[in-house]
Amino acid sequence: MARSPAGNTFACSNGRVHAYRREQDQAFQWLEKCVALREYNAVTIRDSPMFAALRTDPRYASLMRAMKLPADAGPATGGNP
């Protein structure tokens, strides 16, 4: 799988812009590239409120599977009260 050059986060950033604009098809096109390129900020897709509108789309669950993450949003909970 191809890796993104160091510091290149354009696919995730473009996906974020399209998600904000509620352009779901374009957002998923960029986010799929983000995951395929293994951009370091791909993990923010799961927890960022910016992507909340995408979470009901089946493509969101597919992205989470590709990253081996659960599809439910929210930060990981630790043992701290």
C-alpha positions in Angstrom: 0.0 0.0 0.0 1.3 3.4 -0.9 2.3 5.8 1.9 1.8 9.5 1.8 5.0 11.6 1.6 6.0 13.0 5.0 3.9 15.9 5.9 1.4 15.5 3.1 -2.0 15.5 4.6 -3.9 16.9 1.6 -6.4 14.0 1.2 -7.6 14.1 4.8 -7.7 17.9 4.7 -9.7 17.9 1.5 -12.1 15.3 3.0 -12.6 17.5 6.0 -13.5 20.5 3.8 -16.1 18.4 1.8 -17.5 16.9 5.0 -18.0 20.4 6.4 -19.7 21.5 3.2 -22.0 18.4 3.5 -20.6 17.1 0.1 -20.6 13.5 1.2 -19.5 11.9 -2.1 -16.5 14.1 -2.5 -15.7 13.8 1.2 -15.6 10.0 1.0 -13.5 10.1 -2.2 -10.8 12.1 -0.3 -11.1 10.1 2.9 -10.7 6.9 1.1 -7.5 8.3 -0.4 -6.4 9.5 3.0 -6.8 5.9 4.4 -5.2 4.3 1.4 -2.2 6.6 1.7 -2.0 6.0 5.4 -1.9 9.7 6.2 -1.1 10.1 9.9 -4.3 12.1 10.6 -6.6 9.4 9.2 -7.4 8.3 12.7 -9.2 11.6 13.4 -12.0 10.6 11.1 -13.5 8.4 13.8 -13.6 11.0 16.6 -13.8 14.4 14.9 -17.1 16.2 15.1 -16.4 17.4 11.6 -17.2 14.0 10.3 -20.4 13.4 12.3 -22.7 13.8 9.3 -20.9 11.0 7.5 -21.3 8.4 10.3 -24.7 7.2 9.1 -23.4 6.4 5.6 -22.3 2.8 5.0 -19.0 4.1 3.5 -18.1 5.4 6.9 -18.2 1.9 8.4 -16.1 0.6 5.5 -13.5 3.3 6.2 -13.3 2.2 9.8 -12.9 -1.4 8.8 -10.1 -0.4 6.5 -8.3 1.2 9.5 -9.2 -1.7 11.8 -11.2 0.6 14.1 -14.7 0.3 15.5 -17.2 2.4 13.7 -18.7 4.0 16.9 -17.4 7.5 17.5 -15.9 8.7 20.7 -12.6 8.8 22.4 -11.2 5.6 23.9 -12.1 5.3 27.5 -9.5 4.4 30.0 -9.6 3.2 33.6 -9.5 6.7 35.1 -12.6 7.9 36.8 
